[in-house]
């Protein structure tokens, strides 16, 4: 089944930058990012996590660089990383210079926070020479004291003023390989801040709800906040911020983009909420099917349905689907009934049919 056409408004027009081999803005697909939560000084652990992120569909990865030892580890991490690498720098411009020397593909750095103008000039000079973009990352929890004094608290207007302040520092140095983020843990404040800035600059925007929460609550907040922005055409790259395994951030990010028809990757799962008509253990079946297929990169629709009311229709419309009955189910493939399977065979039968379909597609479209 073909993917959904985009449900979102026309994308906001921006200039384009490149983070390694990934284009951001200027009509490029909205990319999915994450950030490692390993100790950056532990090269092996960090690369292992980056590999897992890449397998899940992460396209850009960021590492914290809190000190000199972490900066020294970046060269080995960059050499082994399958993904473009961004260094997250605060306060110390020397760490930014070490990261650039290590070959990173991007910096997350607020120029107003690293000291005297000459320090900013040094960093910008190397970024320009190496064609490395800078993300200005405004966070509602760490706004400048004078802005908090004037606005009272981290309002959307205060966040935008902070972003423009940092943007102007770079523009005054003739540097425009910039992307910007305006993150808060509050959805309304974040959305309004992005809306305000989107009307004032044409730089690509990195969107996210920061400190969103645990995997469960953070997923909901991120889906609502990022969904609103993307629906309005705002956002060129995203990170879902969750307290947990960053691989889950990537999976959630892709699901948000897929739900709006902005990107396609992996299976689209359809399953019913169950009711008194269901006569198979559909919850267990659906969860096991999703667990075993969610990291497939190929795009297809998989339906796991529980009864004869909506089940046959949804299963018939999917690439592969199950429509449950009394202790059994009909297995569908591309709209046709393949066979009837017992309840204890449902998972294995559907998984086997998915792989057979993908293998056949691979032979047909090498």
C-alpha positions in Angstrom: 0.0 0.0 0.0 1.4 3.4 -0.9 2.1 5.8 1.9 -0.2 8.6 2.9 0.2 11.9 1.1 1.2 14.8 3.4 -1.5 16.0 5.8 0.5 19.1 6.7 0.4 22.6 5.2 3.0 23.6 2.7 6.5 23.5 4.2 7.8 26.9 5.4 10.4 28.1 2.9 13.9 28.3 4.3 17.5 28.4 3.3 19.3 25.0 3.3 22.3 23.9 5.3 24.1 20.5 5.4 25.0 18.5 8.4 27.5 16.0 6.9 25.5 14.3 4.2 22.1 15.4 5.5 20.4 18.4 4.0 18.3 20.4 6.5 15.8 23.0 5.3 15.2 24.2 1.7 12.6 21.6 1.0 14.7 18.6 2.2 12.8 15.9 4.1 12.3 16.5 7.8 15.2 14.6 9.4 15.2 12.7 12.7 17.8 13.3 15.3 18.7 12.0 18.7 21.4 12.6 21.4 23.5 9.9 23.0 23.2 9.5 26.8 26.4 7.6 27.2 29.6 9.1 28.7 31.1 10.7 25.6 34.6 9.8 27.0 33.6 6.2 26.6 34.2 5.8 22.9 33.1 2.1 22.7 29.8 2.7 24.5 29.0 5.8 22.6 29.7 4.2 19.2 27.6 1.1 20.2 24.7 3.4 21.0 25.1 5.4 17.8 25.0 2.1 15.8 21.7 1.2 17.5 20.3 4.7 16.8 21.3 4.3 13.1 19.5 1.0 12.9 16.4 2.6 14.3 16.5 5.3 11.6 18.3 8.1 13.3 19.9 10.5 10.7 21.9 12.9 12.8 23.3 12.3 16.3 24.6 14.7 18.9 27.0 14.1 21.8 27.6 16.2 24.9 31.1 17.7 25.2 31.4 18.8 28.8 35.2 18.7 29.1 38.5 18.3 27.4 38.5 14.5 27.7 35.1 14.3 26.0 36.4 16.6 23.2 39.4 14.4 22.7 37.2 11.3 22.3 35.3 12.9 19.4 37.8 12.1 16.7 37.5 8.4 17.3 33.7 8.7 17.6 33.5 10.6 14.4 35.7 8.1 12.6 33.5 5.2 13.7 30.1 6.8 13.5 27.7 5.9 10.6 25.8 9.2 11.2 26.8 12.9 11.0 28.0 14.0 14.4 27.1 17.2 16.2 29.0 18.4 19.3 27.0 20.0 22.0 29.1 22.8 23.5 28.4 25.2 26.3 30.5 28.2 27.6 34.0 27.1 26.6 35.0 28.0 23.0 38.1 25.8 23.3 35.9 22.7 23.4 34.2 23.9 20.2 37.7 24.3 18.5 38.7 20.8 19.7 35.4 19.4 18.3 36.0 21.1 15.0 39.5 19.7 14.8 38.1 16.2 15.5 35.9 16.6 12.3 32.4 17.0 13.7 29.7 17.8 11.2 27.9 20.4 13.3 28.0 22.4 16.5 25.2 23.2 19.0 26.5 26.4 20.4 25.0 29.7 21.5 27.6 32.3 20.5 26.5 34.7 23.3 27.5 32.1 25.9 31.1 31.5 25.0 32.6 34.8 26.1 34.4 37.6 24.3 33.8 38.4 20.6 37.3 37.2 19.6 36.4 33.7 20.9 33.2 33.6 18.8 35.3 34.9 15.8 37.7 32.0 16.2 35.0 29.4 16.3 33.1 31.0 13.3 36.3 31.2 11.3 36.9 27.5 11.6 33.2 26.6 11.0 33.3 28.7 7.8 36.5 27.0 6.6 35.2 23.5 7.3 31.7 24.3 6.2 30.3 23.3 9.6 26.9 24.7 10.6 26.0 26.0 14.0 22.7 25.4 15.8 21.6 28.1 18.1 19.7 26.3 20.8 17.4 28.4 23.0 16.0 26.6 26.0 13.3 28.0 28.2 15.2 26.8 31.3 18.4 28.7 30.6 17.5 32.1 29.2 19.7 35.1 29.8 19.1 36.9 33.2 18.4 40.2 31.6 15.6 38.7 29.4 14.1 37.0 32.4 14.2 40.3 34.3 12.5 42.2 31.5 9.9 39.5 30.5 9.3 38.1 34.0 9.6 34.5 33.0 10.6 32.5 29.8 7.8 33.8 27.6 7.8 32.9 23.8 8.8 36.5 23.2 11.8 36.2 25.5 12.9 33.0 23.8 12.6 34.6 20.4 14.5 37.7 21.6 17.3 35.4 22.8 17.4 33.5 19.5 17.6 36.8 17.5 20.4 38.0 19.8 22.5 35.0 19.0 21.6 35.0 15.3 22.7 38.6 15.0 26.1 37.8 16.6 26.7 35.3 13.8 25.3 37.4 11.1 27.6 40.3 12.1 30.4 37.9 11.4 29.1 37.1 8.0 28.1 33.6 9.0 24.7 32.2 7.9 25.1 28.4 8.1 22.6 28.5 11.0 19.7 26.5 12.3 17.7 27.4 15.3 15.7 25.7 18.1 13.4 27.2 20.7 12.6 24.5 23.2 10.6 24.5 26.4 8.9 21.8 28.4 5.6 23.6 27.9 3.9 22.8 24.6 2.0 26.2 24.2 5.1 28.2 24.9 7.2 26.2 22.5 4.7 26.3 19.7 4.2 30.0 20.0 7.9 30.7 20.1 8.5 28.8 16.9 5.5 30.5 15.2 6.9 33.9 16.2 10.5 33.2 15.0 9.3 31.5 11.8 7.8 34.8 10.7 11.0 36.7 11.2 13.9 34.6 9.8 14.3 32.1 7.0 16.8 29.8 8.8 15.9 26.1 9.1 14.3 25.2 12.5 15.2 22.3 14.7 12.0 21.5 16.6 11.4 19.7 19.9 9.7 19.8 23.2 12.6 19.7 25.7 12.5 17.8 29.0 9.2 16.2 27.7 9.2 13.4 30.2 9.4 9.6 30.3 8.8 7.5 27.3 5.0 7.4 27.9 4.3 11.0 28.9 7.0 12.5 26.8 5.8 10.7 23.7 2.4 12.2 24.1 3.7 15.8 24.7 6.1 15.5 21.8 3.5 14.1 19.4 1.1 17.0 20.3 3.7 19.8 20.2 5.6 18.6 17.1 2.5 17.5 15.4 1.0 21.0 15.6 4.2 22.6 14.3 4.7 20.1 11.5 1.0 20.4 10.5 1.6 24.1 10.1 4.6 23.5 7.9 7.1 24.5 10.6 10.2 22.3 11.3 13.1 21.0 9.2 14.7 18.5 11.6 13.4 17.2 14.9 14.4 15.5 18.1 12.0 13.9 20.5 13.4 14.3 24.0 12.6 11.4 26.3 13.9 10.2 29.7 15.1 6.8 28.6 16.7 4.9 25.8 17.4 7.4 22.9 16.4 4.7 20.4 12.8 5.3 21.5 13.2 9.0 20.6 14.0 7.9 17.0 11.1 5.5 16.8 8.7 8.2 18.1 10.1 10.8 15.8 9.5 8.6 12.8 5.9 7.7 13.9 5.1 11.4 14.2 6.4 12.1 10.6 4.7 9.0 9.2 1.4 9.9 10.9 1.4 13.2 9.0 2.5 11.7 5.7 5.8 13.6 5.8 8.1 10.6 5.7 7.9 6.9 5.1 10.0 4.3 6.9 9.1 0.9 8.2 5.7 -0.6 8.8 2.5 1.4 9.4 0.6 -0.6 12.0 -3.2 -0.8 12.1 -4.9 -2.6 15.0 -8.3 -2.3 16.6 -8.8 -1.2 20.3 -10.6 -4.5 21.0 -14.1 -4.8 22.4 -16.5 -7.5 23.5 -16.7 -8.9 20.0 -13.1 -9.9 20.0 -12.6 -13.7 20.5 -8.8 -13.9 20.3 -6.0 -12.5 22.5 -5.5 -9.6 20.1 -3.5 -7.3 22.5 -0.8 -9.9 22.8 -0.7 -10.6 19.1 -0.6 -7.0 18.1 2.1 -6.1 20.6 4.3 -9.1 19.5 3.9 -8.3 15.8 4.8 -4.7 16.4 7.8 -5.7 18.5 9.2 -8.0 15.9 8.6 -5.7 12.9 9.1 -2.2 14.1 12.7 -1.9 13.1 12.1 -3.0 9.5 13.2 -0.1 7.2 10.8 -1.1 4.4 7.5 0.7 4.1 4.3 -1.4 4.3 1.0 -1.5 6.1 0.3 -4.3 8.6 -3.2 -4.7 10.1 -4.0 -6.9 13.2 -7.8 -6.8 13.7 -10.0 -8.6 16.2 -13.5 -9.2 14.8 -15.6 -9.6 11.7 -17.1 -6.0 11.8 -14.1 -3.9 10.7 -11.5 -6.6 10.6 -11.8 -7.9 7.1 -12.0 -4.4 5.5 -8.9 -3.2 7.3 -7.0 -6.4 6.8 -7.9 -6.4 3.1 -6.7 -2.8 2.6 -3.3 -3.6 4.3 -0.3 -5.1 2.6 -0.6 -8.0 5.1 -3.3 -8.3 7.6 -5.1 -10.5 10.1 -8.9 -10.5 10.7 -9.8 -12.4 13.9 -12.6 -14.7 14.5 -13.4 -17.3 17.2 -10.0 -18.6 18.2 -8.7 -18.1 14.6 -8.1 -15.5 12.0 -8.1 -14.9 8.2 -4.7 -14.0 6.8 -4.8 -11.4 4.0 -2.1 -10.4 1.6 -2.6 -7.5 -0.8 -6.4 -7.8 -0.5 -6.6 -11.5 -1.0 -7.3 -14.2 1.6 -4.2 -16.4 1.9 -5.6 -18.9 4.5 -7.2 -19.4 7.8 -4.9 -19.7 10.8 -5.4 -20.8 14.4 -4.9 -18.3 17.2 -1.6 -19.8 18.3 -0.3 -19.5 14.7 -1.4 -15.9 14.1 1.9 -14.1 14.9 4.2 -16.5 13.1 1.9 -16.7 10.0 1.7 -12.9 9.7 5.5 -12.4 10.2 6.3 -15.1 7.6 3.9 -13.4 5.1 5.5 -10.0 5.7 8.9 -11.4 5.0 7.7 -13.3 2.0 6.2 -10.2 0.5 9.3 -8.1 1.1 11.5 -10.8 -0.4 9.3 -11.0 -3.5 9.4 -7.2 -3.7 13.2 -7.2 -3.4 13.5 -9.6 -6.3 11.1 -7.5 -8.4 12.7 -4.1 -7.5 16.4 -4.8 -6.9 
